[in-house]
């Protein structure tokens, strides 16, 4: 396990440190700005993100016979990472930091929710089987919208978090529909359910249209950002930030054995926990991304949601070609409803 972790950390180009132009740019990681001279803070922030990769040796998924997701599960792992960041924000806060010595019960509980076993609410088993309900056989590839829809349905059983998950389709964020979803009445007081908002967008036909680049990079300046799931053609990735004209990502394409972290009491459990973190990340030129992506945002309060809407209107809707639209109510020309939300098949991943 230690050898794998070291090998991953030292693969080519930590955020392109050999590139002098990029090394002078500030690095934005999920709403937090890091100056290039403070590399240790940057590494600490990256290491605190949960990293889910291919695994092997878990109990087979349903009747599929599959005991590993190598070769097919990378988009599912990226979806897990996005959901995990929302749970970290909700239960531990954006400034919480991971170290190998951390044994916070809330943190251990969050990791266990993604372990490769059927009983874990956001496991590869649950996501794959949820896709099977919608016509995706276990082992089939998912697109960004597919995994977003699966996570939305699985979140209903997560009573601990009680989080509202909304998937905005047609590139439109419909404000009042989201407010109704998140507001609930308890003893005559209005209470806001924490919101994970996922917005699948397509930013070109076969490659990203350059007119979307500035807006896409701006997303990582929002403090509500929990990342972008997408990738490059035939290769799913989880994007956590930007630096200059490149996107910073965590790569799920490393196969590790499944070992539960338990209560993180034994040496084996501590090593298992380290396998869910990496201290370095890679960078990809933004124009090399696949144009099919899903943007993720977490709003713990309604004030957070209002602030997100302001940022969307200021930074995403004033571009020559807006990244998305924000409407108070559903436009009459848009008839899409929750009842007919389908699963996409526009992103081949391996």
C-alpha positions as CSV (number, residue, x, y, z in Angstrom):
1,X,0.0,0.0,0.0
2,X,2.8,2.4,0.9
3,X,4.6,1.7,-2.4
4,X,1.4,2.3,-4.4
5,X,0.8,5.6,-2.6
6,X,4.4,6.8,-3.2
7,X,4.3,5.8,-6.8
8,X,1.1,7.7,-7.4
9,X,2.3,10.8,-5.7
10,X,5.5,11.0,-7.8
11,X,4.0,10.4,-11.2
12,X,4.8,13.0,-13.8
13,X,4.3,16.6,-13.1
14,X,2.8,17.7,-9.8
15,X,0.6,20.4,-11.1
16,X,3.2,21.0,-13.8
17,X,5.9,22.3,-11.5
18,X,8.3,22.1,-14.5
19,X,6.2,24.6,-16.3
20,X,7.4,28.0,-15.2
21,X,4.2,29.8,-16.5
22,X,1.8,27.6,-14.6
23,X,4.0,27.6,-11.5
24,X,3.5,31.4,-11.2
25,X,-0.3,31.2,-11.4
26,X,-2.5,30.9,-8.2
27,X,-4.1,27.5,-7.7
28,X,-7.8,27.4,-7.0
29,X,-8.9,24.2,-5.1
30,X,-12.6,24.0,-4.5
31,X,-13.1,27.6,-3.7
32,X,-9.8,28.2,-1.9
33,X,-6.9,30.2,-3.4
34,X,-3.4,28.9,-3.0
35,X,-0.4,31.1,-3.9
36,X,2.4,29.2,-5.7
37,X,5.0,29.9,-3.1
38,X,2.9,28.1,-0.4
39,X,3.2,24.6,-1.9
40,X,2.7,22.8,1.5
41,X,-0.7,24.4,2.1
42,X,-1.7,23.3,-1.4
43,X,-0.6,19.8,-0.9
44,X,-2.4,19.6,2.5
45,X,-5.6,20.8,0.9
46,X,-5.3,18.2,-1.9
47,X,-4.5,15.5,0.6
48,X,-7.7,16.3,2.5
49,X,-9.9,15.5,-0.4
50,X,-11.2,11.9,-0.5
51,X,-9.7,10.0,-3.4
52,X,-11.6,7.0,-4.7
53,X,-9.8,4.7,-7.2
54,X,-10.4,1.3,-8.8
55,X,-10.5,-1.5,-6.2
56,X,-10.2,-5.3,-6.4
57,X,-11.1,-8.1,-4.2
58,X,-14.5,-6.9,-2.9
59,X,-17.6,-9.0,-2.7
60,X,-19.1,-9.4,-6.2
61,X,-21.7,-6.8,-7.3
62,X,-25.1,-8.5,-7.5
63,X,-25.0,-11.5,-9.8
64,X,-22.4,-9.9,-12.1
65,X,-19.5,-12.0,-10.9
66,X,-17.4,-8.7,-10.8
67,X,-15.1,-8.3,-7.8
68,X,-13.2,-5.3,-9.3
69,X,-14.3,-2.2,-11.1
70,X,-11.0,-1.9,-13.0
71,X,-11.7,-0.8,-16.6
72,X,-15.3,0.3,-16.1
73,X,-15.8,2.1,-12.8
74,X,-13.9,5.3,-13.2
75,X,-16.9,7.6,-13.6
76,X,-18.6,6.0,-10.6
77,X,-15.5,6.7,-8.6
78,X,-15.5,10.3,-9.7
79,X,-19.1,10.6,-8.6
80,X,-18.2,9.1,-5.2
81,X,-15.5,11.8,-4.9
82,X,-17.9,14.6,-5.6
83,X,-20.4,13.3,-3.2
84,X,-17.7,12.7,-0.5
85,X,-16.6,16.4,-0.7
86,X,-20.2,17.5,-0.1
87,X,-20.4,15.2,3.0
88,X,-17.0,16.5,4.3
89,X,-18.2,20.0,4.0
90,X,-21.5,19.2,5.7
91,X,-20.2,17.2,8.6
92,X,-16.6,18.6,9.1
93,X,-16.4,22.0,7.3
94,X,-14.3,23.3,4.4
95,X,-11.3,24.1,6.6
96,X,-11.1,20.6,8.0
97,X,-7.8,18.9,7.2
98,X,-6.8,15.3,7.0
99,X,-3.6,13.7,8.4
100,X,-2.7,10.0,8.7
101,X,-3.3,10.4,12.5
102,X,-6.9,11.7,12.1
103,X,-9.5,9.5,13.9
104,X,-12.5,11.8,14.0
105,X,-15.6,9.6,14.2
106,X,-17.5,11.7,11.7
107,X,-14.6,11.4,9.2
108,X,-14.4,7.6,9.7
109,X,-18.1,7.3,9.2
110,X,-18.0,9.3,5.9
111,X,-15.2,7.1,4.5
112,X,-17.1,3.9,5.5
113,X,-20.2,5.1,3.6
114,X,-18.2,4.7,0.3
115,X,-16.5,1.4,1.1
116,X,-16.8,-1.5,-1.5
117,X,-19.6,-3.4,0.2
118,X,-23.3,-3.6,-0.5
119,X,-24.3,-2.2,2.9
120,X,-22.4,1.1,2.4
121,X,-24.9,3.7,1.1
122,X,-22.6,5.2,-1.6
123,X,-20.6,2.1,-2.5
124,X,-19.6,1.0,-6.0
125,X,-22.2,-1.8,-5.4
126,X,-25.0,0.6,-4.7
127,X,-24.2,3.0,-7.6
128,X,-23.8,0.2,-10.1
129,X,-27.0,-1.6,-9.0
130,X,-28.9,1.7,-9.1
131,X,-27.7,2.1,-12.7
132,X,-28.9,-1.4,-13.4
133,X,-32.4,-0.4,-12.3
134,X,-32.3,2.3,-15.0
135,X,-31.1,-0.1,-17.7
136,X,-27.3,0.1,-17.2
137,X,-25.9,-3.4,-16.7
138,X,-23.3,-3.7,-13.9
139,X,-20.0,-3.1,-15.7
140,X,-21.4,-0.7,-18.2
141,X,-19.9,2.8,-18.4
142,X,-21.8,5.8,-16.9
143,X,-21.9,9.4,-18.2
144,X,-21.8,12.4,-15.8
145,X,-25.6,12.6,-15.7
146,X,-26.0,8.9,-15.1
147,X,-23.9,8.9,-12.0
148,X,-25.5,12.2,-10.8
149,X,-29.0,10.6,-11.1
150,X,-27.8,7.5,-9.2
151,X,-26.3,9.5,-6.4
152,X,-29.5,11.6,-6.1
153,X,-31.6,8.4,-5.6
154,X,-29.1,6.9,-3.1
155,X,-29.0,10.0,-1.0
156,X,-32.6,9.4,0.0
157,X,-31.5,6.6,2.3
158,X,-28.8,8.8,4.0
159,X,-30.8,10.0,7.0
160,X,-27.6,11.1,8.9
161,X,-26.9,13.8,6.3
162,X,-30.5,14.5,5.3
163,X,-29.2,16.3,2.2
164,X,-31.2,17.4,-0.7
165,X,-29.6,16.4,-4.0
166,X,-30.9,18.2,-7.1
167,X,-29.8,17.5,-10.7
168,X,-30.4,20.5,-12.9
169,X,-31.0,19.4,-16.5
170,X,-31.1,21.3,-19.8
171,X,-28.3,23.6,-18.5
172,X,-30.9,25.5,-16.4
173,X,-30.9,26.1,-12.7
174,X,-34.5,26.7,-11.7
175,X,-34.3,28.6,-8.4
176,X,-37.8,28.1,-7.0
177,X,-37.8,24.4,-7.6
178,X,-34.6,24.1,-5.6
179,X,-36.0,26.3,-2.8
180,X,-39.1,24.1,-2.5
181,X,-36.9,21.0,-2.4
182,X,-34.7,22.3,0.4
183,X,-37.3,24.0,2.6
184,X,-39.2,21.9,5.1
185,X,-41.5,22.9,8.0
186,X,-40.6,21.8,11.6
187,X,-42.7,23.1,14.5
188,X,-43.8,26.1,12.5
189,X,-40.2,27.1,11.6
190,X,-38.7,27.0,8.1
191,X,-35.6,24.9,7.9
192,X,-33.2,24.6,5.0
193,X,-32.0,21.1,4.1
194,X,-28.3,21.1,3.0
195,X,-28.1,21.1,-0.8
196,X,-25.9,19.2,-3.3
197,X,-26.6,20.8,-6.7
198,X,-25.3,19.0,-9.7
199,X,-25.5,20.6,-13.1
200,X,-24.7,18.4,-16.1
201,X,-23.6,20.5,-19.1
202,X,-22.3,19.8,-22.6
203,X,-19.8,22.4,-23.7
204,X,-19.3,21.4,-27.3
205,X,-19.8,18.5,-29.7
206,X,-16.6,16.6,-29.7
207,X,-14.3,19.0,-27.9
208,X,-14.8,22.0,-25.5
209,X,-15.7,25.2,-27.3
210,X,-13.1,27.8,-26.1
211,X,-16.0,30.3,-25.3
212,X,-16.8,28.2,-22.2
213,X,-13.3,28.1,-20.8
214,X,-13.4,31.2,-18.6
215,X,-16.7,30.3,-17.1
216,X,-15.5,26.7,-16.4
217,X,-12.4,27.9,-14.6
218,X,-14.4,30.4,-12.6
219,X,-16.4,27.6,-11.0
220,X,-13.4,26.7,-8.8
221,X,-13.4,30.2,-7.3
222,X,-16.8,29.6,-5.8
223,X,-16.6,28.5,-2.2
224,X,-19.6,26.3,-2.8
225,X,-17.7,24.2,-5.4
226,X,-17.3,20.5,-4.8
227,X,-15.7,19.9,-8.1
228,X,-16.5,18.8,-11.6
229,X,-16.9,15.2,-12.9
230,X,-15.9,14.6,-16.5
231,X,-12.6,13.7,-18.0
232,X,-10.8,13.5,-21.3
233,X,-12.1,11.2,-24.1
234,X,-12.5,7.7,-22.8
235,X,-11.1,8.5,-19.4
236,X,-13.1,9.8,-16.5
237,X,-11.5,12.3,-14.0
238,X,-12.5,14.3,-11.0
239,X,-11.5,17.9,-11.3
240,X,-10.9,19.8,-8.1
241,X,-9.3,23.1,-9.3
242,X,-7.5,25.2,-11.9
243,X,-4.2,26.9,-12.4
244,X,-3.7,29.1,-15.4
245,X,-5.1,27.3,-18.5
246,X,-5.0,23.9,-16.9
247,X,-7.5,21.9,-14.7
248,X,-6.3,20.1,-11.6
249,X,-7.7,16.6,-11.1
250,X,-7.7,13.4,-9.1
251,X,-7.3,10.3,-11.2
252,X,-9.2,7.1,-10.2
253,X,-7.1,4.9,-12.6
254,X,-5.1,3.2,-9.9
255,X,-6.2,-0.3,-8.7
256,X,-5.9,-1.0,-5.0
257,X,-7.1,-4.0,-2.9
258,X,-10.2,-3.4,-0.9
259,X,-9.4,-3.1,2.8
260,X,-12.0,-1.6,5.2
261,X,-10.8,1.2,7.6
262,X,-13.0,-0.1,10.5
263,X,-12.4,2.3,13.4
264,X,-8.9,3.2,12.1
265,X,-7.4,1.5,15.2
266,X,-5.0,-1.0,13.8
267,X,-2.0,-0.4,11.6
268,X,-3.8,-2.2,8.7
269,X,-6.8,0.1,9.1
270,X,-4.6,3.2,9.2
271,X,-2.8,2.1,6.0
272,X,-6.2,1.5,4.4
273,X,-7.3,5.0,5.3
274,X,-4.1,6.5,3.6
275,X,-5.2,4.7,0.4
276,X,-8.2,7.2,0.2
277,X,-5.9,10.2,0.0
278,X,-3.0,11.4,-2.3
279,X,-0.8,14.4,-1.6
280,X,-0.4,15.4,-5.2
281,X,-2.6,15.8,-8.3
282,X,-2.2,16.1,-12.0
283,X,-3.1,18.9,-14.4
284,X,-4.8,18.8,-17.9
285,X,-5.1,21.6,-20.4
286,X,-8.7,22.7,-20.3
287,X,-9.2,22.3,-24.0
288,X,-8.3,18.6,-23.8
289,X,-11.3,17.9,-21.5
290,X,-14.3,16.0,-22.8
291,X,-17.1,18.5,-23.4
292,X,-19.6,16.5,-21.3
293,X,-19.2,17.4,-17.6
294,X,-21.2,17.9,-14.4
295,X,-20.6,20.8,-12.1
296,X,-21.1,20.2,-8.3
297,X,-22.0,22.7,-5.6
298,X,-22.8,22.4,-1.9
299,X,-24.9,24.9,0.0
300,X,-25.2,24.3,3.7
301,X,-27.6,27.2,4.1
302,X,-30.0,29.2,2.1
303,X,-27.6,32.1,2.3
304,X,-25.0,29.9,0.7
305,X,-27.4,29.2,-2.1
306,X,-28.2,32.9,-2.6
307,X,-24.4,33.6,-2.8
308,X,-24.0,30.8,-5.3
309,X,-26.7,32.3,-7.5
310,X,-25.0,35.7,-7.4
311,X,-21.8,34.1,-8.5
312,X,-23.4,32.2,-11.3
313,X,-25.1,35.3,-12.6
314,X,-21.9,37.4,-12.3
315,X,-19.3,34.9,-13.6
316,X,-21.2,32.2,-15.6
317,X,-24.0,34.1,-17.3
318,X,-22.2,37.2,-18.6
319,X,-19.9,35.4,-20.9
320,X,-20.3,35.5,-24.7
321,X,-21.7,31.9,-24.4
322,X,-23.1,31.4,-20.8
323,X,-22.1,28.1,-19.1
324,X,-25.6,27.8,-17.8
325,X,-28.9,29.7,-17.2
326,X,-30.5,30.7,-13.9
327,X,-34.2,31.1,-13.9
328,X,-36.6,31.9,-11.0
329,X,-39.3,29.6,-12.4
330,X,-39.3,26.9,-15.1
331,X,-39.6,28.5,-18.6
332,X,-42.8,27.7,-20.4
333,X,-40.7,26.3,-23.3
334,X,-38.9,23.8,-20.9
335,X,-41.2,20.8,-20.2
336,X,-38.7,18.5,-18.7
337,X,-39.8,17.2,-15.3
338,X,-38.3,15.1,-12.6
339,X,-40.5,12.2,-13.6
340,X,-38.8,11.8,-17.0
341,X,-35.2,12.5,-16.0
342,X,-33.2,10.0,-18.0
343,X,-29.7,8.6,-17.8
344,X,-27.2,9.8,-20.4
345,X,-25.0,7.7,-22.6
346,X,-22.8,10.3,-24.1
347,X,-19.5,9.7,-22.3
348,X,-17.5,6.5,-22.8
349,X,-15.2,5.8,-19.9
350,X,-12.7,3.1,-19.2
